[in-house]
């Protein structure tokens, strides 16, 4: 229901202003089966990876349909997308770069691009690994997934403002907007940092650093 509201907002923006760029800040799928953190989902939902890639693909297609004239549709790699690539590198390095016989396209079959059909849906996934996947929406505004997720959104945004770069970041469930004005070379400059927040479960069902499971695989804390 929450994602549907986001799609309705996109439809309104397209109708009123037109959309020329869409940037997804990452963490589209949780991929609990390849997380290093414990999770009951990883123990019970063996189809969760297929569920995640299918849901990602469907959401991409829905947003592409709502932004038919957008010249940019960029998907940033978050730490959850990186889980998939890192798991392959650690546990199945011989499968990295695997391609189907006869395919001319240079997209490995176990890559998120291939599994989610992101290019077919009109989206470009960054080639750089998390957290280095940065997209500059303009020369003065960067989009990042981010590495900072403090319990108070103001503390999170202040960390980005210290870098004196206008930043749109993800990674945290808390939405917020903050400004900082500084004097540089005799001029006053104002920087902005903002995050739309995200939809994350915090009941222990999905992997998290603080999760602890019982011997029966249920969350204990």
C-alpha positions as CSV (number, residue, x, y, z in Angstrom):
1,X,0.0,0.0,0.0
2,X,2.8,2.4,0.8
3,X,4.6,1.7,-2.4
4,X,1.3,2.3,-4.3
5,X,1.1,5.7,-2.7
6,X,4.6,6.4,-4.1
7,X,3.4,5.4,-7.6
8,X,0.4,7.7,-7.3
9,X,2.7,10.6,-6.4
10,X,4.8,9.8,-9.5
11,X,1.7,9.9,-11.6
12,X,0.8,13.3,-10.3
13,X,4.3,14.7,-10.8
14,X,4.4,13.4,-14.3
15,X,1.0,14.9,-15.1
16,X,1.8,18.3,-13.6
17,X,5.5,18.8,-14.4
18,X,6.8,15.9,-16.4
19,X,9.6,13.6,-15.1
20,X,13.0,13.7,-16.7
21,X,15.0,11.7,-14.1
22,X,14.3,9.0,-11.6
23,X,16.9,7.8,-9.1
24,X,16.3,4.8,-6.8
25,X,18.5,5.1,-3.7
26,X,19.0,1.3,-3.4
27,X,18.1,-1.5,-1.0
28,X,15.3,-2.6,-3.2
29,X,15.5,-6.2,-2.0
30,X,16.6,-7.6,1.3
31,X,18.1,-10.9,0.1
32,X,18.0,-12.5,3.6
33,X,19.4,-15.8,2.3
34,X,22.8,-14.3,1.7
35,X,22.9,-12.0,4.7
36,X,25.6,-12.4,7.3
37,X,23.0,-11.4,9.9
38,X,20.6,-14.0,11.3
39,X,17.0,-14.0,10.2
40,X,14.0,-16.3,10.5
41,X,13.2,-15.5,6.9
42,X,16.5,-16.9,5.7
43,X,15.6,-20.2,7.4
44,X,12.0,-20.5,6.1
45,X,11.6,-18.6,2.8
46,X,13.9,-20.5,0.4
47,X,12.1,-18.7,-2.5
48,X,12.8,-15.3,-1.0
49,X,15.4,-14.5,-3.6
50,X,13.0,-15.2,-6.5
51,X,10.4,-13.2,-4.6
52,X,12.8,-10.2,-4.3
53,X,14.0,-10.1,-7.9
54,X,10.4,-10.5,-9.2
55,X,9.2,-7.7,-7.0
56,X,12.1,-5.4,-7.9
57,X,11.4,-6.0,-11.6
58,X,7.7,-5.3,-11.2
59,X,8.3,-2.0,-9.3
60,X,10.8,-0.9,-12.0
61,X,8.4,-1.6,-14.8
62,X,5.6,0.3,-12.9
63,X,7.8,3.3,-12.4
64,X,9.0,3.3,-16.0
65,X,5.4,3.3,-17.2
66,X,4.8,6.4,-15.1
67,X,7.8,8.3,-16.4
68,X,7.8,7.6,-20.2
69,X,9.9,10.6,-21.1
70,X,12.6,10.3,-18.4
71,X,16.0,10.2,-19.9
72,X,17.5,8.9,-16.7
73,X,16.4,6.0,-14.6
74,X,19.2,5.1,-12.3
75,X,19.3,2.3,-9.6
76,X,22.0,2.8,-7.0
77,X,23.7,-0.1,-5.3
78,X,22.9,-0.2,-1.6
79,X,24.4,-2.5,1.0
80,X,21.6,-5.0,0.4
81,X,22.3,-5.2,-3.3
82,X,25.9,-5.6,-2.4
83,X,25.0,-8.6,-0.2
84,X,24.2,-10.6,-3.4
85,X,27.5,-9.7,-5.1
86,X,29.6,-10.2,-2.0
87,X,28.0,-13.6,-1.3
88,X,28.9,-14.8,-4.8
89,X,32.5,-13.5,-4.5
90,X,33.0,-15.3,-1.1
91,X,31.1,-18.5,-1.6
92,X,31.0,-19.1,-5.4
93,X,33.7,-17.1,-7.0
94,X,33.8,-19.6,-9.9
95,X,30.3,-18.4,-10.9
96,X,31.2,-14.7,-11.1
97,X,30.8,-13.5,-14.7
98,X,29.0,-16.7,-15.8
99,X,27.1,-16.1,-19.1
100,X,24.7,-18.3,-21.0
101,X,26.2,-20.0,-24.1
102,X,25.7,-18.0,-27.3
103,X,24.6,-14.8,-25.6
104,X,26.3,-11.8,-27.1
105,X,25.3,-9.5,-24.2
106,X,27.9,-9.0,-21.5
107,X,25.6,-9.4,-18.6
108,X,26.4,-12.3,-16.2
109,X,23.4,-14.6,-15.5
110,X,23.8,-14.3,-11.7
111,X,24.0,-10.5,-11.7
112,X,21.2,-8.4,-10.4
113,X,20.9,-6.8,-13.8
114,X,20.1,-10.1,-15.4
115,X,17.9,-11.5,-12.6
116,X,15.7,-8.4,-12.3
117,X,15.7,-7.5,-16.1
118,X,16.6,-4.0,-15.0
119,X,17.8,-2.9,-18.4
120,X,14.7,-4.3,-20.1
121,X,12.6,-2.3,-17.6
122,X,14.5,0.9,-18.6
123,X,16.9,1.1,-15.6
124,X,20.6,1.3,-15.3
125,X,22.3,-0.3,-12.2
126,X,25.6,1.2,-11.2
127,X,28.7,-0.8,-12.0
128,X,30.6,0.4,-9.0
129,X,30.2,-1.5,-5.7
130,X,28.6,-0.1,-2.6
131,X,29.3,2.4,-1.1
132,X,31.1,3.9,-4.1
133,X,28.1,3.9,-6.4
134,X,27.4,7.6,-6.6
135,X,25.2,9.3,-9.2
136,X,25.5,13.1,-9.8
137,X,22.0,14.4,-10.7
138,X,23.7,17.7,-11.5
139,X,27.1,19.1,-10.9
140,X,26.0,20.3,-7.5
141,X,23.8,17.5,-6.4
142,X,24.8,13.9,-5.7
143,X,22.6,10.8,-5.0
144,X,24.0,8.1,-2.7
145,X,22.7,5.1,-0.9
146,X,24.7,6.2,2.1
147,X,26.5,4.5,4.9
148,X,25.2,6.6,7.8
149,X,22.1,5.5,9.7
150,X,22.0,7.1,13.2
151,X,18.9,6.8,15.4
152,X,18.2,10.5,15.0
153,X,17.9,11.6,11.4
154,X,19.4,15.0,12.2
155,X,22.6,13.4,13.3
156,X,22.7,11.4,10.0
157,X,22.2,14.4,7.8
158,X,24.7,16.5,9.8
159,X,27.4,13.9,8.8
160,X,26.7,14.5,5.1
161,X,26.6,18.3,5.6
162,X,30.1,18.1,7.0
163,X,31.3,17.1,3.5
164,X,29.8,20.3,2.0
165,X,28.2,18.5,-0.9
166,X,24.5,18.7,-1.6
167,X,23.3,15.1,-1.0
168,X,20.2,13.0,-1.4
169,X,20.8,9.8,0.6
170,X,19.0,6.6,1.5
171,X,19.9,3.8,4.0
172,X,17.8,5.0,6.9
173,X,14.1,4.6,7.7
174,X,14.0,8.2,9.0
175,X,12.9,11.0,6.6
176,X,14.6,14.4,7.0
177,X,15.9,17.6,5.5
178,X,18.8,19.8,6.8
179,X,20.8,22.8,5.7
180,X,24.2,24.2,6.6
181,X,25.5,27.6,5.6
182,X,29.3,28.2,5.7
183,X,31.7,31.0,4.7
184,X,34.1,30.0,1.9
185,X,36.4,32.4,0.0
186,X,34.5,35.4,1.3
187,X,31.2,34.0,0.2
188,X,28.3,32.3,2.0
189,X,27.4,28.9,0.7
190,X,24.4,26.8,1.7
191,X,24.4,23.0,1.4
192,X,21.4,20.7,1.7
193,X,21.2,17.0,2.8
194,X,18.0,15.1,2.7
195,X,16.7,11.6,2.9
196,X,13.2,10.3,2.0
197,X,13.4,7.5,4.5
198,X,12.6,3.9,3.7
199,X,10.3,1.1,4.4
200,X,12.1,-1.3,6.7
201,X,10.8,-3.9,9.1
202,X,12.4,-3.6,12.5
203,X,10.6,-6.5,14.2
204,X,13.5,-8.9,13.8
205,X,12.0,-10.7,10.8
206,X,14.6,-9.5,8.3
207,X,18.4,-9.5,8.8
208,X,19.8,-6.7,10.9
209,X,23.1,-6.1,12.8
210,X,21.3,-6.3,16.2
211,X,19.3,-9.5,15.4
212,X,19.8,-12.5,17.6
213,X,18.1,-15.8,16.9
214,X,17.1,-18.6,19.4
215,X,18.0,-22.2,18.7
216,X,14.6,-22.6,17.0
217,X,15.5,-19.8,14.6
218,X,13.1,-17.2,16.0
219,X,14.2,-13.7,16.9
220,X,15.2,-13.5,20.6
221,X,15.7,-9.7,20.7
